[in-house]
Amino acid sequence: MAQLPEEITTTILELQRQFLGIIDQATAVAFIIVERYGETEATLSDLEQLDNVRERASTYYSRFYTLLLRIAESQPIATAAMLDLLHRSLEEAQAAAEALIVTCQEIKVDWNLS
């Protein structure tokens, strides 16, 4: 199995945990909006944004799962291309996680759900 530095593995697993939290929060906010206000013209845009948040978070979560699995299966070491993809994905995911969290928070504030 190809080994990654413990710090990178920990960062990836923390990001996956964060993306699970984002999926949960976006789903909960969408549920509350639909329950309180229904699916109307006023809510549709925010519900679509929340769907997008869930999809993006799910994509990042799955990407890390797949990359970690492929790296673990690599012998004797992971390819340079795979490691490069991992590092680029880490940078992109860290920025995306912050943006997705902000989107959920803004929608909560807009609908007074804080």
PAFIDO-964606 format. One record per residue (C-alpha): z, x, y; residue in three letters; residue number from 1. Coordinates in steps of 0.05 Angstrom, whole numbers. Layout:
! PAFIDO-964606
+--------+--------+--------+------+-----+
!      Z !      X !      Y ! type ! seq !
+--------+--------+--------+------+-----+
!      Z !      X !      Y !  ALA ! NUM !
...
+--------+--------+--------+------+-----+
This chain:
! PAFIDO-964606
+--------+--------+--------+------+-----+
!      Z !      X !      Y ! type ! seq !
+--------+--------+--------+------+-----+
!      0 !      0 !      0 !  MET !   1 !
!    -17 !     25 !     69 !  ALA !   2 !
!     46 !     33 !    111 !  GLN !   3 !
!     53 !     12 !    183 !  LEU !   4 !
!    108 !     38 !    228 !  PRO !   5 !
!    169 !     -7 !    225 !  GLU !   6 !
!    164 !    -21 !    300 !  GLU !   7 !
!     93 !    -50 !    293 !  ILE !   8 !
!    112 !    -93 !    233 !  THR !   9 !
!    173 !   -119 !    271 !  THR !  10 !
!    131 !   -134 !    332 !  THR !  11 !
!     80 !   -172 !    291 !  ILE !  12 !
!    133 !   -213 !    254 !  LEU !  13 !
!    167 !   -229 !    321 !  GLU !  14 !
!    101 !   -252 !    350 !  LEU !  15 !
!     89 !   -296 !    289 !  GLN !  16 !
!    158 !   -327 !    299 !  ARG !  17 !
!    141 !   -337 !    372 !  GLN !  18 !
!     75 !   -371 !    355 !  PHE !  19 !
!    111 !   -417 !    306 !  LEU !  20 !
!    158 !   -436 !    363 !  GLY !  21 !
!     99 !   -448 !    410 !  ILE !  22 !
!     66 !   -494 !    358 !  ILE !  23 !
!    131 !   -532 !    350 !  ASP !  24 !
!    142 !   -539 !    425 !  GLN !  25 !
!     71 !   -561 !    439 !  ALA !  26 !
!     74 !   -612 !    383 !  THR !  27 !
!    142 !   -639 !    408 !  ALA !  28 !
!    118 !   -645 !    480 !  VAL !  29 !
!     55 !   -681 !    458 !  ALA !  30 !
!     96 !   -728 !    415 !  PHE !  31 !
!    143 !   -745 !    472 !  ILE !  32 !
!     85 !   -757 !    521 !  ILE !  33 !
!     50 !   -804 !    472 !  VAL !  34 !
!    115 !   -841 !    456 !  GLU !  35 !
!    134 !   -851 !    529 !  ARG !  36 !
!     67 !   -858 !    563 !  TYR !  37 !
!     15 !   -869 !    509 !  GLY !  38 !
!    -54 !   -840 !    506 !  GLU !  39 !
!    -82 !   -858 !    574 !  THR !  40 !
!   -129 !   -826 !    624 !  GLU !  41 !
!    -67 !   -797 !    658 !  ALA !  42 !
!    -41 !   -763 !    595 !  THR !  43 !
!   -106 !   -745 !    560 !  LEU !  44 !
!   -118 !   -679 !    597 !  SER !  45 !
!    -48 !   -653 !    582 !  ASP !  46 !
!    -51 !   -676 !    509 !  LEU !  47 !
!   -116 !   -638 !    502 !  GLU !  48 !
!    -84 !   -576 !    532 !  GLN !  49 !
!    -27 !   -582 !    483 !  LEU !  50 !
!    -76 !   -588 !    426 !  ASP !  51 !
!   -109 !   -524 !    452 !  ASN !  52 !
!    -42 !   -489 !    455 !  VAL !  53 !
!    -28 !   -508 !    383 !  ARG !  54 !
!    -96 !   -485 !    360 !  GLU !  55 !
!    -92 !   -418 !    395 !  ARG !  56 !
!    -21 !   -405 !    370 !  ALA !  57 !
!    -42 !   -423 !    300 !  SER !  58 !
!   -102 !   -376 !    304 !  THR !  59 !
!    -60 !   -317 !    325 !  TYR !  60 !
!     -8 !   -332 !    272 !  TYR !  61 !
!    -62 !   -335 !    218 !  SER !  62 !
!    -96 !   -272 !    244 !  ARG !  63 !
!    -33 !   -231 !    237 !  PHE !  64 !
!    -19 !   -260 !    168 !  TYR !  65 !
!    -88 !   -240 !    145 !  THR !  66 !
!    -86 !   -171 !    178 !  LEU !  67 !
!    -18 !   -154 !    149 !  LEU !  68 !
!    -40 !   -176 !     80 !  LEU !  69 !
!   -104 !   -135 !     83 !  ARG !  70 !
!    -67 !    -74 !    108 !  ILE !  71 !
!    -15 !    -81 !     53 !  ALA !  72 !
!    -70 !    -84 !      1 !  GLU !  73 !
!   -105 !    -23 !     29 !  SER !  74 !
!   -102 !     41 !    -12 !  GLN !  75 !
!    -84 !     95 !      5 !  PRO !  76 !
!    -88 !     79 !     79 !  ILE !  77 !
!   -116 !     24 !    122 !  ALA !  78 !
!   -184 !     36 !    153 !  THR !  79 !
!   -188 !     58 !    226 !  ALA !  80 !
!   -227 !     -6 !    242 !  ALA !  81 !
!   -172 !    -49 !    212 !  MET !  82 !
!   -117 !    -12 !    251 !  LEU !  83 !
!   -158 !    -17 !    315 !  ASP !  84 !
!   -166 !    -92 !    304 !  LEU !  85 !
!    -91 !    -97 !    293 !  LEU !  86 !
!    -74 !    -60 !    358 !  HIS !  87 !
!   -124 !   -101 !    399 !  ARG !  88 !
!    -97 !   -165 !    368 !  SER !  89 !
!    -27 !   -145 !    386 !  LEU !  90 !
!    -44 !   -133 !    459 !  GLU !  91 !
!    -84 !   -198 !    464 !  GLU !  92 !
!    -31 !   -239 !    427 !  ALA !  93 !
!     26 !   -215 !    471 !  GLN !  94 !
!    -10 !   -237 !    534 !  ALA !  95 !
!    -32 !   -302 !    501 !  ALA !  96 !
!     38 !   -320 !    478 !  ALA !  97 !
!     64 !   -316 !    549 !  GLU !  98 !
!      7 !   -359 !    575 !  ALA !  99 !
!     16 !   -411 !    521 !  LEU ! 100 !
!     91 !   -416 !    535 !  ILE ! 101 !
!     77 !   -425 !    609 !  VAL ! 102 !
!     26 !   -480 !    595 !  THR ! 103 !
!     77 !   -519 !    554 !  CYS ! 104 !
!    131 !   -510 !    607 !  GLN ! 105 !
!     84 !   -533 !    663 !  GLU ! 106 !
!     65 !   -596 !    625 !  ILE ! 107 !
!    139 !   -610 !    611 !  LYS ! 108 !
!    154 !   -604 !    686 !  VAL ! 109 !
!     94 !   -647 !    705 !  ASP ! 110 !
!    120 !   -703 !    660 !  TRP ! 111 !
!    194 !   -692 !    677 !  ASN ! 112 !
!    210 !   -673 !    605 !  LEU ! 113 !
!    254 !   -613 !    620 !  SER ! 114 !
+--------+--------+--------+------+-----+
